[in-house]
Amino acid sequence: MKTLFIIITFSLLIACAARPTHYTTNHAVDTRVDLAVAYMERDNLERARFHLEKARALSPDNLRFNLAMAQFYQLTQQYDQASQLYGALYTQYRTDASVLNNFAGFECSQKRYAHAMDLFQRAIKSKGNSHVGITYKNAAICAYNHKNILEAKTFFETARQYRPNDKDIQRYQEELQ
């Protein structure tokens, strides 16, 4: 009886270890994406690429991975690839606030201001957008960079309501006065 218990217990452990769960894969992808983003923020693009490639191997259709990959393309001045990837993500996730916000930021950087503002507005109105303040801030910075000062002021004022302690917003507002 004791031997049977050990065999069953061991079999269950092997079964658990042999098949990674969906959670484990998603967690691994999220970890790789988080690392890649951290490396991009530090301008260590080779390490970022390494972690993005590992994330792609785990889950090439993962939304967070694809958004990070589009950001990587943008940072490495691979604008055609970034545009294609953002376009594909937009086609698939038309109401996702992160897709809309990131695509808007890209469009703004490519001097497609009207389209960027349309995307920012859609992101702001998107149900479930837990980062509305960041979207307003990004729209404000876009307007500011395109010399649309009145619109920038309005967006910064609204962003400040969501993010009252954001030093960047405060700095821009002081500069605009």
GULUMRO-831283 format. One record per atom (N, C-alpha, C, O, CB): x negated, y, z; atom name; residue number from 1. Coordinates in steps of 0.001 Angstrom, whole numbers, plus 500000, padded with zeros to 6 digits. Each point is the difference from the previous one (the first is absolute). Glycine has a CB too. Example, Ala and Ser with C-alpha at 12.3 -4.5 7.8 and 13.67 -1.06 7.14 Angstrom:
BEGIN
R     c1     c2     c3 at   i
R 486810 494310 507800  N   1
R 500890 501190 500000 CA   1
R 499100 501200 500000  C   1
R 498964 499981 500665  O   1
R 502928 498846 500581 CB   1
R 498458 502223 498034  N   2
R 499180 501190 500060 CA   2
R 500770 501090 500730  C   2
R 499491 501108 500169  O   2
R 499325 498264 497686 CB   2
//
This chain:
BEGIN
R     c1     c2     c3 at   i
R 499177 498811 500000  N   1
R 500823 501189 500000 CA   1
R 499133 501253 500000  C   1
R 500261 500960 499274  O   1
R 501542 497785 501928 CB   1
R 497156 501220 499635  N   2
R 499092 501136 500065 CA   2
R 499314 500206 498652  C   2
R 499819 501138 499566  O   2
R 499821 498451 502893 CB   2
R 499981 499334 496884  N   3
R 499353 500076 498693 CA   3
R 500955 500594 498970  C   3
R 499590 500821 499180  O   3
R 498978 497192 501399 CB   3
R 502687 501585 499454  N   4
R 501000 500537 499081 CA   4
R 500177 501501 500207  C   4
R 500105 500753 499031  O   4
R 501061 497024 500947 CB   4
R 498866 502663 501283  N   5
R 500120 501425 500307 CA   5
R 498806 500779 499437  C   5
R 500175 501074 499423  O   5
R 501125 498362 502664 CB   5
R 497509 500034 498076  N   6
R 498788 500656 499488 CA   6
R 500044 500074 498476  C   6
R 499653 501033 499427  O   6
R 499030 498136 502562 CB   6
R 501729 499773 497357  N   7
R 500073 499986 498533 CA   7
R 501012 501027 499509  C   7
R 499725 500743 499057  O   7
R 499639 496821 500917 CB   7
R 501798 502482 500654  N   8
R 501033 500965 499594 CA   8
R 499518 501423 500236  C   8
R 500151 500862 499133  O   8
R 501646 497466 501401 CB   8
R 497629 501919 500626  N   9
R 499489 501341 500308 CA   9
R 498919 500397 499011  C   9
R 500018 501114 499476  O   9
R 500513 498547 502950 CB   9
R 498526 499440 497311  N  10
R 498916 500282 499061 CA  10
R 500555 500248 498597  C  10
R 499534 500897 499298  O  10
R 498899 497691 502083 CB  10
R 502553 500626 498213  N  11
R 500619 500180 498680 CA  11
R 500658 501367 499880  C  11
R 499897 500659 498966  O  11
R 500480 496873 500893 CB  11
R 500296 502886 501200  N  12
R 500634 501321 499978 CA  12
R 498959 501101 499908  C  12
R 500202 500980 499284  O  12
R 501705 498121 502053 CB  12
R 496996 500755 499367  N  13
R 498935 501001 499929 CA  13
R 499402 500063 498605  C  13
R 499742 501087 499484  O  13
R 499763 498544 502934 CB  13
R 500273 499220 496973  N  14
R 499453 499977 498639 CA  14
R 500980 500655 499037  C  14
R 499601 500783 499138  O  14
R 499109 497111 501377 CB  14
R 502565 501787 499630  N  15
R 501006 500592 499113 CA  15
R 500025 501508 500142  C  15
R 500124 500719 499008  O  15
R 501238 497198 501145 CB  15
R 498521 502565 501074  N  16
R 499996 501448 500214 CA  16
R 498754 500642 499421  C  16
R 500070 501091 499434  O  16
R 501279 498586 502630 CB  16
R 497525 499666 498070  N  17
R 498744 500577 499529 CA  17
R 499839 499872 498496  C  17
R 499339 500830 499376  O  17
R 499654 498638 502822 CB  17
R 501598 499511 497217  N  18
R 499787 499739 498579 CA  18
R 500731 500985 499099  C  18
R 499520 500302 498907  O  18
R 500185 497315 501663 CB  18
R 501429 502883 499858  N  19
R 500782 500911 499168 CA  19
R 500047 501376 500629  C  19
R 500606 500167 501058  O  19
R 500767 497922 498101 CB  19
R 498002 502908 500220  N  20
R 500120 501351 500548 CA  20
R 501438 500486 499844  C  20
R 500648 499749 498984  O  20
R 496926 500740 500471 CB  20
R 502898 500189 501536  N  21
R 501367 500500 499949 CA  21
R 500069 501266 499162  C  21
R 498983 500632 499715  O  21
R 501481 498367 502534 CB  21
R 500744 501357 497366  N  22
R 500231 501243 499265 CA  22
R 499498 501182 500822  C  22
R 499410 500940 499467  O  22
R 502594 498049 499371 CB  22
R 498244 500946 502473  N  23
R 499543 501073 500887 CA  23
R 498479 500116 499951  C  23
R 499462 501105 499923  O  23
R 502531 498527 501576 CB  23
R 497320 499237 498545  N  24
R 498538 500011 500002 CA  24
R 499467 500638 498725  C  24
R 499069 500803 500050  O  24
R 500912 497134 501375 CB  24
R 500599 501713 497441  N  25
R 499559 500583 498733 CA  25
R 500260 501497 499985  C  25
R 499120 500778 499630  O  25
R 501329 497051 499200 CB  25
R 500746 502582 501565  N  26
R 500306 501432 500031 CA  26
R 499081 500738 500959  C  26
R 499547 501107 499706  O  26
R 502830 498383 499732 CB  26
R 497349 499905 501700  N  27
R 499108 500625 500979 CA  27
R 498589 500138 499418  C  27
R 499350 501030 500178  O  27
R 502026 498005 501717 CB  27
R 498164 499942 497420  N  28
R 498665 500054 499394 CA  28
R 499941 501074 498918  C  28
R 499017 500735 499904  O  28
R 500661 496820 500584 CB  28
R 501368 502537 498701  N  29
R 500045 501036 498961 CA  29
R 500012 501379 500649  C  29
R 499253 500889 499592  O  29
R 501980 497550 498846 CB  29
R 499612 501740 502568  N  30
R 500063 501293 500692 CA  30
R 498648 500378 500598  C  30
R 499588 501158 499931  O  30
R 502829 498428 500573 CB  30
R 496901 499443 500077  N  31
R 498679 500268 500581 CA  31
R 499016 500427 498919  C  31
R 499253 500961 500184  O  31
R 501200 497369 501637 CB  31
R 499543 500965 497059  N  32
R 499095 500352 498893 CA  32
R 500326 501387 499445  C  32
R 499098 500785 499705  O  32
R 500667 496774 499723 CB  32
R 501512 502734 500435  N  33
R 500408 501319 499497 CA  33
R 499598 501083 500993  C  33
R 499482 501044 499604  O  33
R 502449 497919 499145 CB  33
R 498302 500798 502530  N  34
R 499598 500983 501018 CA  34
R 498500 500269 499940  C  34
R 499565 501148 500084  O  34
R 502325 498092 501383 CB  34
R 497328 499703 498389  N  35
R 498549 500168 499891 CA  35
R 499634 500774 498737  C  35
R 499156 500895 500038  O  35
R 500508 496963 501226 CB  35
R 500970 501799 497622  N  36
R 499708 500693 498740 CA  36
R 500314 501483 500110  C  36
R 499212 500839 499562  O  36
R 501271 497057 499174 CB  36
R 500654 502428 501842  N  37
R 500383 501407 500157 CA  37
R 499001 500717 500907  C  37
R 499607 501132 499718  O  37
R 502827 498270 499954 CB  37
R 497158 499949 501404  N  38
R 499013 500613 500901 CA  38
R 498684 500255 499259  C  38
R 499379 501048 500177  O  38
R 501688 497790 501799 CB  38
R 498519 500220 497209  N  39
R 498769 500198 499226 CA  39
R 500176 501094 498949  C  39
R 499069 500764 499745  O  39
R 500333 496831 500629 CB  39
R 501773 502489 499016  N  40
R 500239 501082 499034 CA  40
R 499927 501351 500694  C  40
R 499450 500953 499448  O  40
R 501996 497524 499169 CB  40
R 499103 501611 502584  N  41
R 499956 501263 500747 CA  41
R 498574 500407 500331  C  41
R 499708 501186 500156  O  41
R 502531 498293 500797 CB  41
R 496873 499541 499154  N  42
R 498589 500272 500305 CA  42
R 499142 500037 498734  C  42
R 498774 500085 500071  O  42
R 501539 498819 502159 CB  42
R 500344 501030 496618  N  43
R 499335 500055 498696 CA  43
R 499043 498828 499777  C  43
R 499013 500125 499275  O  43
R 501187 502354 500812 CB  43
R 500096 496395 500535  N  44
R 499228 498781 499778 CA  44
R 500818 499128 499048  C  44
R 500674 499058 500415  O  44
R 498192 501060 501898 CB  44
R 501056 500219 496412  N  45
R 500896 499402 499015 CA  45
R 499647 498552 499668  C  45
R 500881 499232 499613  O  45
R 499457 503034 499460 CB  45
R 498412 497350 501065  N  46
R 499635 498602 499754 CA  46
R 500624 499079 501044  C  46
R 500525 498940 499660  O  46
R 497323 501817 499295 CB  46
R 502096 499642 502309  N  47
R 500631 499191 501045 CA  47
R 501522 500005 499825  C  47
R 500659 498986 500226  O  47
R 497434 501537 501357 CB  47
R 502449 500607 498021  N  48
R 501444 500070 499752 CA  48
R 500383 499032 498888  C  48
R 500975 499259 500123  O  48
R 499070 503153 500619 CB  48
R 499187 497595 498179  N  49
R 500278 499093 498873 CA  49
R 499958 498535 500469  C  49
R 500856 499197 499628  O  49
R 498158 502497 498750 CB  49
R 499991 497976 502430  N  50
R 499858 498636 500510 CA  50
R 501276 499564 500723  C  50
R 500523 498917 499739  O  50
R 496985 501419 500488 CB  50
R 502985 500495 500670  N  51
R 501194 499636 500770 CA  51
R 501255 499992 499135  C  51
R 500909 499203 500231  O  51
R 498022 501767 501801 CB  51
R 501123 499903 496985  N  52
R 501140 499980 499076 CA  52
R 500003 498722 499167  C  52
R 501060 499431 499739  O  52
R 498906 503079 500171 CB  52
R 498864 497042 499676  N  53
R 499925 498748 499234 CA  53
R 500439 498815 500851  C  53
R 500667 499090 499508  O  53
R 497465 501865 499117 CB  53
R 501495 499056 502644  N  54
R 500439 498931 500910 CA  54
R 501521 500052 500187  C  54
R 500656 498959 500021  O  54
R 497106 501113 501167 CB  54
R 502789 501116 498946  N  55
R 501455 500141 500140 CA  55
R 500708 499523 498736  C  55
R 501032 499334 500074  O  55
R 498639 502610 501490 CB  55
R 499772 498399 497279  N  56
R 500598 499567 498727 CA  56
R 500028 498479 499906  C  56
R 500983 499420 499538  O  56
R 498209 502689 499362 CB  56
R 499736 497253 501536  N  57
R 499944 498538 499947 CA  57
R 501083 499368 500876  C  57
R 500518 498931 499675  O  57
R 497017 501207 499888 CB  57
R 502800 500511 501527  N  58
R 501021 499480 500905 CA  58
R 501416 500265 499507  C  58
R 500869 499134 500105  O  58
R 497540 501200 501754 CB  58
R 501823 500858 497605  N  59
R 501370 500376 499628 CA  59
R 499982 501143 498984  C  59
R 500147 501164 500373  O  59
R 500684 498103 501897 CB  59
R 498991 500407 496458  N  60
R 499861 501052 498983 CA  60
R 501248 500856 499795  C  60
R 499907 501084 499424  O  60
R 498473 497439 499481 CB  60
R 502771 501021 501549  N  61
R 501233 500769 499820 CA  61
R 500386 500803 501240  C  61
R 501045 500650 500010  O  61
R 499699 497619 498381 CB  61
R 498438 501696 502642  N  62
R 500287 500706 501240 CA  62
R 500031 501508 499750  C  62
R 499085 500550 499388  O  62
R 499838 497593 501940 CB  62
R 502121 502514 499141  N  63
R 500179 501433 499752 CA  63
R 498881 500829 500621  C  63
R 499437 500870 499336  O  63
R 503026 498765 500588 CB  63
R 497207 500107 501337  N  64
R 498925 500778 500648 CA  64
R 498683 499836 499252  C  64
R 499263 500968 499812  O  64
R 501879 498761 502408 CB  64
R 498565 499053 497357  N  65
R 498777 499780 499228 CA  65
R 500020 500838 498728  C  65
R 499019 500673 499682  O  65
R 500796 496995 501244 CB  65
R 501292 502295 498349  N  66
R 500073 500724 498729 CA  66
R 499926 501508 500189  C  66
R 499395 500691 499180  O  66
R 501956 497445 499904 CB  66
R 499247 502383 501971  N  67
R 499871 501435 500274 CA  67
R 498550 500362 500323  C  67
R 499499 501028 499545  O  67
R 502874 499021 501298 CB  67
R 496962 499113 499935  N  68
R 498585 500248 500317 CA  68
R 499142 499885 498747  C  68
R 499046 500758 499825  O  68
R 501311 498368 502505 CB  68
R 499979 499930 496801  N  69
R 499242 499840 498756 CA  69
R 500171 501223 499107  C  69
R 499037 500457 499383  O  69
R 501238 497049 500762 CB  69
R 500933 503023 499781  N  70
R 500235 501215 499212 CA  70
R 499202 501166 500576  C  70
R 499436 500803 499257  O  70
R 502869 498378 500134 CB  70
R 497653 500905 501931  N  71
R 499209 501050 500649 CA  71
R 498513 499813 499678  C  71
R 499287 500970 499745  O  71
R 502428 499203 502116 CB  71
R 497832 498588 498153  N  72
R 498602 499714 499667 CA  72
R 499695 500440 498567  C  72
R 498977 500636 499746  O  72
R 501023 497415 501863 CB  72
R 500887 501609 497465  N  73
R 499807 500433 498607 CA  73
R 499911 501520 499922  C  73
R 499173 500549 499273  O  73
R 502068 497419 499908 CB  73
R 499609 502690 501567  N  74
R 500007 501464 499999 CA  74
R 498674 500540 500539  C  74
R 499414 500908 499410  O  74
R 503093 499089 500894 CB  74
R 497028 499454 500800  N  75
R 498746 500470 500598 CA  75
R 498791 499738 499111  C  75
R 499035 500764 500010  O  75
R 501964 498834 502223 CB  75
R 499059 499330 497007  N  76
R 498880 499657 499120 CA  76
R 500199 500561 498590  C  76
R 499319 499595 499058  O  76
R 500307 498324 502287 CB  76
R 501292 502995 498528  N  77
R 500281 500722 498759 CA  77
R 500388 499074 498842  C  77
R 499706 500281 498838  O  77
R 498700 501467 501927 CB  77
R 502245 497164 499570  N  78
R 500565 499097 498999 CA  78
R 501480 500372 499852  C  78
R 500898 499242 500365  O  78
R 497437 498858 500196 CB  78
R 501873 503084 498894  N  79
R 501336 500597 500003 CA  79
R 501001 499233 499148  C  79
R 501178 499938 500353  O  79
R 497744 502247 500015 CB  79
R 500645 497232 498526  N  80
R 500930 499223 499179 CA  80
R 500520 498783 500763  C  80
R 501195 499703 499972  O  80
R 497603 501068 497962 CB  80
R 500287 498523 502752  N  81
R 500422 498839 500780 CA  81
R 500918 500424 501144  C  81
R 500995 499333 500281  O  81
R 496864 499491 499125 CB  81
R 501806 502280 501249  N  82
R 500848 500491 501090 CA  82
R 501387 500342 499477  C  82
R 501007 499637 500607  O  82
R 496971 501254 500591 CB  82
R 502069 499802 497686  N  83
R 501279 500393 499419 CA  83
R 500835 498778 499624  C  83
R 501203 499958 500257  O  83
R 497737 502145 498890 CB  83
R 500417 496910 500246  N  84
R 500718 498780 499617 CA  84
R 500541 499267 501223  C  84
R 501138 499533 500004  O  84
R 497404 500271 497971 CB  84
R 500632 500102 503056  N  85
R 500431 499284 501200 CA  85
R 501111 500754 500723  C  85
R 500986 499394 500419  O  85
R 496718 499633 499801 CB  85
R 502144 502291 499931  N  86
R 501079 500776 500627 CA  86
R 501289 499883 499186  C  86
R 501085 499869 500567  O  86
R 497216 501734 500387 CB  86
R 501579 498444 497730  N  87
R 501181 499868 499150 CA  87
R 500693 498658 500190  C  87
R 501226 499930 500080  O  87
R 497699 501588 498274 CB  87
R 500284 497422 501717  N  88
R 500566 498662 500209 CA  88
R 500657 499895 501375  C  88
R 501078 499421 500137  O  88
R 497172 499607 498341 CB  88
R 501099 501531 502529  N  89
R 500583 499974 501345 CA  89
R 501285 500812 500054  C  89
R 500970 499599 500643  O  89
R 496743 500124 500332 CB  89
R 502290 501411 498353  N  90
R 501193 500846 499969 CA  90
R 501157 499275 499311  C  90
R 501146 500095 500438  O  90
R 497397 501960 499531 CB  90
R 501155 497231 498966  N  91
R 501032 499236 499299 CA  91
R 500604 498940 500916  C  91
R 501209 499769 499983  O  91
R 497606 500632 497840 CB  91
R 500345 498968 502963  N  92
R 500459 498916 500866 CA  92
R 500603 500495 501314  C  92
R 500921 499381 500531  O  92
R 497331 499194 498451 CB  92
R 501234 502538 501542  N  93
R 500413 500486 501322 CA  93
R 500448 501459 499916  C  93
R 499411 500865 500648  O  93
R 498987 497529 500456 CB  93
R 502611 501877 498123  N  94
R 500438 501375 499729 CA  94
R 500433 500789 501229  C  94
R 499981 501231 499976  O  94
R 500710 497952 497831 CB  94
R 499693 500145 503250  N  95
R 500494 500707 501186 CA  95
R 499073 499859 501205  C  95
R 500335 500471 501087  O  95
R 501968 499160 498070 CB  95
R 496556 499738 500675  N  96
R 499070 499826 501112 CA  96
R 499272 501314 500269  C  96
R 499340 500545 499116  O  96
R 500375 497007 500316 CB  96
R 500411 502946 501788  N  97
R 499435 501308 500348 CA  97
R 498481 500043 499839  C  97
R 499456 501012 499560  O  97
R 502431 499303 502029 CB  97
R 497433 498610 498757  N  98
R 498535 499980 499863 CA  98
R 499579 500062 498541  C  98
R 499067 500721 499646  O  98
R 500772 497961 502467 CB  98
R 500847 500563 497046  N  99
R 499690 500032 498567 CA  99
R 500254 501398 499453  C  99
R 499166 500556 499286  O  99
R 501424 496997 500485 CB  99
R 500564 503009 500567  N 100
R 500347 501335 499505 CA 100
R 499003 501051 500478  C 100
R 499555 500832 499209  O 100
R 502853 498498 500762 CB 100
R 497238 500644 501306  N 101
R 499073 500975 500566 CA 101
R 498613 499873 499369  C 101
R 499403 501000 499600  O 101
R 501890 498951 502552 CB 101
R 498195 498820 497758  N 102
R 498657 499810 499447 CA 102
R 499951 500326 498514  C 102
R 499040 500608 499527  O 102
R 500543 497635 502188 CB 102
R 501442 501358 497551  N 103
R 500056 500312 498572 CA 103
R 500087 501510 499811  C 103
R 499374 500552 499094  O 103
R 501748 497233 500420 CB 103
R 499649 502882 501336  N 104
R 500107 501464 499925 CA 104
R 498643 500652 500231  C 104
R 499624 500929 499285  O 104
R 502754 498944 501516 CB 104
R 496889 499644 500193  N 105
R 498665 500543 500254 CA 105
R 499080 499824 498809  C 105
R 499223 500893 499666  O 105
R 501085 498623 502742 CB 105
R 499784 499331 496954  N 106
R 499193 499762 498799 CA 106
R 500412 500948 498880  C 106
R 499150 500621 499362  O 106
R 500577 496968 501293 CB 106
R 501564 502521 499111  N 107
R 500484 500883 498937 CA 107
R 499571 501441 500256  C 107
R 499645 500719 499066  O 107
R 502316 497757 500562 CB 107
R 498070 501942 501622  N 108
R 499559 501350 500350 CA 108
R 498526 500184 499648  C 108
R 499610 501025 499442  O 108
R 502097 499067 502411 CB 108
R 497480 498906 498478  N 109
R 498563 500101 499706 CA 109
R 499722 500006 498503  C 109
R 498952 500474 499560  O 109
R 500574 498368 502592 CB 109
R 501404 500637 497074  N 110
R 499850 499971 498543 CA 110
R 500683 501196 499333  C 110
R 500179 500032 498783  O 110
R 499711 497471 501323 CB 110
R 500481 503468 500709  N 111
R 500605 501254 499537 CA 111
R 501365 499799 499339  C 111
R 500377 500734 499086  O 111
R 497326 500152 500601 CB 111
R 503024 498114 500788  N 112
R 501375 499776 499547 CA 112
R 500927 500400 501153  C 112
R 500654 499172 500634  O 112
R 498654 498915 497774 CB 112
R 500710 503219 501824  N 113
R 500639 500582 501179 CA 113
R 501498 499711 500057  C 113
R 500500 499583 501045  O 113
R 497774 502202 498921 CB 113
R 502440 498422 498953  N 114
R 501460 499820 500020 CA 114
R 500357 498552 500345  C 114
R 500893 499748 500809  O 114
R 499366 502092 497477 CB 114
R 499046 497230 501100  N 115
R 500272 498590 500291 CA 115
R 499629 499667 501445  C 115
R 500713 499256 500672  O 115
R 498882 500163 496909 CB 115
R 499290 501134 502891  N 116
R 499590 499774 501388 CA 116
R 501075 500498 500964  C 116
R 500358 499303 500949  O 116
R 497223 500902 498376 CB 116
R 502927 500992 500433  N 117
R 501016 500557 500900 CA 117
R 501283 499172 499970  C 117
R 500650 499820 501030  O 117
R 498374 502462 498620 CB 117
R 501336 497221 499183  N 118
R 501172 499132 499899 CA 118
R 499791 498729 500830  C 118
R 500905 499565 500712  O 118
R 499587 501346 496977 CB 118
R 498326 498503 502216  N 119
R 499698 498791 500768 CA 119
R 499971 500278 501503  C 119
R 500497 499199 500791  O 119
R 498193 499936 497260 CB 119
R 500727 502005 502343  N 120
R 500005 500360 501424 CA 120
R 501434 500138 500507  C 120
R 500323 499511 501083  O 120
R 497462 501668 498645 CB 120
R 503074 499478 499502  N 121
R 501399 500167 500423 CA 121
R 500693 498646 500145  C 121
R 500766 499789 500939  O 121
R 499310 502445 497907 CB 121
R 499657 496864 500234  N 122
R 500591 498658 500097 CA 122
R 499490 499266 501239  C 122
R 500760 499300 500669  O 122
R 499434 500613 496826 CB 122
R 498516 500252 502806  N 123
R 499434 499357 501194 CA 123
R 500645 500553 501263  C 123
R 500317 499250 500923  O 123
R 497509 500397 497868 CB 123
R 502366 501662 501247  N 124
R 500616 500638 501167 CA 124
R 501413 499467 500216  C 124
R 500409 499763 501136  O 124
R 498207 502303 498477 CB 124
R 502122 497747 499306  N 125
R 501388 499541 500087 CA 125
R 500125 498487 500126  C 125
R 501092 499484 500236  O 125
R 499546 502490 498428 CB 125
R 498265 497325 501183  N 126
R 500025 498538 500024 CA 126
R 500424 499484 501373  C 126
R 499484 500438 501028  O 126
R 498715 499512 497222 CB 126
R 502741 499118 501750  N 127
R 500461 499406 501256 CA 127
R 498850 499217 500620  C 127
R 499257 499295 499317  O 127
R 503134 500565 499832 CB 127
R 497490 500283 502140  N 128
R 498972 499250 500704 CA 128
R 498613 500607 499936  C 128
R 499029 499355 500394  O 128
R 502302 498675 499135 CB 128
R 498553 503198 499983  N 129
R 498685 500650 499957 CA 129
R 499626 500407 501420  C 129
R 500544 500959 500547  O 129
R 499834 499879 497071 CB 129
R 498702 498435 502961  N 130
R 499575 500306 501371 CA 130
R 498870 501024 500031  C 130
R 499501 500349 501070  O 130
R 501187 497351 499608 CB 130
R 498915 502774 498160  N 131
R 498903 500971 499903 CA 131
R 500430 501256 499247  C 131
R 499255 500524 499172  O 131
R 499104 497586 500888 CB 131
R 502831 502358 500232  N 132
R 500533 501172 499303 CA 132
R 499089 501205 500197  C 132
R 499768 500764 499062  O 132
R 502562 498354 501235 CB 132
R 497158 501055 500905  N 133
R 499113 501130 500276 CA 133
R 498743 499975 499149  C 133
R 499541 501042 499533  O 133
R 501334 498998 502775 CB 133
R 498571 498779 497489  N 134
R 498811 499871 499149 CA 134
R 500354 500324 498558  C 134
R 499218 500637 499294  O 134
R 499831 497615 502247 CB 134
R 502119 501318 498021  N 135
R 500419 500298 498630 CA 135
R 500164 501503 499809  C 135
R 499562 500549 498989  O 135
R 501591 497221 500866 CB 135
R 499477 502901 501114  N 136
R 500124 501463 499911 CA 136
R 498618 500654 499975  C 136
R 499760 500932 499232  O 136
R 502451 498964 501982 CB 136
R 496900 499618 499616  N 137
R 498638 500550 500038 CA 137
R 499305 499812 498648  C 137
R 499378 500930 499486  O 137
R 500489 498583 502992 CB 137
R 500240 499292 496949  N 138
R 499374 499746 498700 CA 138
R 500600 500872 498908  C 138
R 499284 500502 499134  O 138
R 500258 497157 501581 CB 138
R 501772 502520 499326  N 139
R 500654 500878 499022 CA 139
R 499522 501436 500176  C 139
R 499789 500716 499021  O 139
R 502227 497777 500944 CB 139
R 497816 501922 501282  N 140
R 499520 501357 500278 CA 140
R 498585 500205 499472  C 140
R 499703 501028 499391  O 140
R 501753 499051 502643 CB 140
R 497681 498953 498197  N 141
R 498620 500102 499511 CA 141
R 499976 500022 498478  C 141
R 499219 500736 499398  O 141
R 499950 498073 502652 CB 141
R 501680 500391 497335  N 142
R 500092 500000 498535 CA 142
R 500432 501375 499503  C 142
R 499393 500554 499083  O 142
R 501167 496987 500924 CB 142
R 500484 503003 500598  N 143
R 500472 501334 499601 CA 143
R 498903 501037 500216  C 143
R 499783 500858 499145  O 143
R 502585 498497 501434 CB 143
R 496953 500573 500536  N 144
R 498904 500925 500312 CA 144
R 498894 499904 498941  C 144
R 499522 501020 499502  O 144
R 501007 498775 502964 CB 144
R 499074 498994 497200  N 145
R 498930 499805 499012 CA 145
R 500391 500465 498603  C 145
R 499139 500302 499174  O 145
R 500079 497774 502170 CB 145
R 502078 501980 498403  N 146
R 500485 500468 498698 CA 146
R 500466 501452 500067  C 146
R 500707 500480 499114  O 146
R 499969 497178 500327 CB 146
R 498916 503030 501622  N 147
R 500241 501442 500172 CA 147
R 501478 500359 500091  C 147
R 500383 501129 499693  O 147
R 497517 499271 499073 CB 147
R 502929 498653 501651  N 148
R 501414 500278 500222 CA 148
R 500174 500271 501497  C 148
R 500447 499143 500762  O 148
R 500296 499385 497253 CB 148
R 498892 502682 502373  N 149
R 499874 500363 501407 CA 149
R 501338 499971 500742  C 149
R 500060 499516 501130  O 149
R 497988 501888 498246 CB 149
R 503014 499099 500019  N 150
R 501301 499999 500684 CA 150
R 500471 498578 500287  C 150
R 500471 499700 501097  O 150
R 500109 502461 497773 CB 150
R 499292 496983 500149  N 151
R 500402 498606 500206 CA 151
R 499092 499330 501037  C 151
R 500472 499215 500822  O 151
R 500392 500672 496802 CB 151
R 497852 500419 502338  N 152
R 499068 499441 500986 CA 152
R 500404 500412 501411  C 152
R 500030 499171 500910  O 152
R 498122 500877 497384 CB 152
R 502159 501236 501885  N 153
R 500412 500478 501327 CA 153
R 501232 499257 500499  C 153
R 500057 499586 501158  O 153
R 498993 502662 498305 CB 153
R 501922 497586 499669  N 154
R 501236 499310 500379 CA 154
R 499715 498555 500402  C 154
R 500488 499526 501026  O 154
R 500811 501956 497414 CB 154
R 497917 497832 500755  N 155
R 499663 498609 500323 CA 155
R 499195 499904 501294  C 155
R 500239 499108 500814  O 155
R 499779 500351 496742 CB 155
R 499025 501460 502642  N 156
R 499207 499973 501239 CA 156
R 500876 500247 501226  C 156
R 499813 499360 501035  O 156
R 498189 501443 497679 CB 156
R 502950 500120 501175  N 157
R 500902 500266 501127 CA 157
R 500800 498752 500364  C 157
R 500161 499674 501176  O 157
R 499995 502734 498124 CB 157
R 500335 496907 499690  N 158
R 500770 498782 500267 CA 158
R 499092 498894 500529  C 158
R 500375 499273 500920  O 158
R 501256 501360 497275 CB 158
R 497189 499242 501234  N 159
R 499051 498985 500471 CA 159
R 499663 500223 501466  C 159
R 499864 499045 500765  O 159
R 499188 500754 496921 CB 159
R 500818 501436 502696  N 160
R 499641 500346 501386 CA 160
R 501094 499567 500970  C 160
R 499711 499659 501147  O 160
R 498946 502289 498015 CB 160
R 502606 498062 500384  N 161
R 501085 499532 500859 CA 161
R 499840 498511 500320  C 161
R 500330 499555 501099  O 161
R 501191 502189 497910 CB 161
R 497976 497507 500037  N 162
R 499791 498569 500203 CA 162
R 498667 499703 500685  C 162
R 499874 499015 500727  O 162
R 501524 500555 497258 CB 162
R 497612 501287 501778  N 163
R 498641 499767 500484 CA 163
R 499456 501270 500666  C 163
R 499086 500635 499474  O 163
R 500532 497650 498697 CB 163
R 500943 502080 502978  N 164
R 499645 501287 500617 CA 164
R 498537 500115 500431  C 164
R 499502 501114 500160  O 164
R 502832 499003 500599 CB 164
R 496981 498786 499430  N 165
R 498611 500044 500466 CA 165
R 498979 499745 498897  C 165
R 498812 499834 500278  O 165
R 502012 499415 501920 CB 165
R 499627 500720 496567  N 166
R 499102 499724 498879 CA 166
R 499121 501219 499728  C 166
R 500496 501057 499611  O 166
R 501188 497341 499391 CB 166
R 497026 501447 501204  N 167
R 499045 501116 499856 CA 167
R 499879 500471 498553  C 167
R 499814 501193 499757  O 167
R 498929 497920 502208 CB 167
R 501357 499976 497074  N 168
R 499928 500402 498586 CA 168
R 501151 500929 499638  C 168
R 499808 501014 499329  O 168
R 499057 496819 500116 CB 168
R 502322 501812 501001  N 169
R 501170 500835 499712 CA 169
R 499810 501378 500622  C 169
R 500254 501019 499358  O 169
R 501237 496941 500552 CB 169
R 498064 502065 501333  N 170
R 499769 501279 500679 CA 170
R 498972 500843 499239  C 170
R 500185 501203 499820  O 170
R 500366 497716 502391 CB 170
R 498375 500443 497350  N 171
R 498943 500719 499284 CA 171
R 500532 500597 498694  C 171
R 499736 501163 499693  O 171
R 498546 497300 501322 CB 171
R 502457 500747 498229  N 172
R 500569 500512 498748 CA 172
R 500968 501143 500267  C 172
R 499988 501009 499295  O 172
R 499757 496726 499672 CB 172
R 501092 502106 502052  N 173
R 500966 501057 500297 CA 173
R 499301 501295 500387  C 173
R 500421 501081 499588  O 173
R 501221 497185 501143 CB 173
R 497311 501637 500045  N 174
R 499239 501203 500365 CA 174
R 499380 500642 498761  C 174
R 499975 501224 499875  O 174
R 499544 497789 502390 CB 174
R 499994 500175 496844  N 175
R 499387 500506 498773 CA 175
R 501024 500685 499097  C 175
R 499671 500950 499290  O 175
R 498627 497227 500858 CB 175
R 502933 501340 499881  N 176
R 501040 500554 499132 CA 176
R 500619 501279 500548  C 176
R 500774 500657 499304  O 176
R 499687 497041 499935 CB 176
R 499209 502666 501998  N 177
R 500606 501210 500565 CA 177
R 499183 501224 499737  C 177
R 500379 501096 500413  O 177
R 500637 497530 501322 CB 177
//
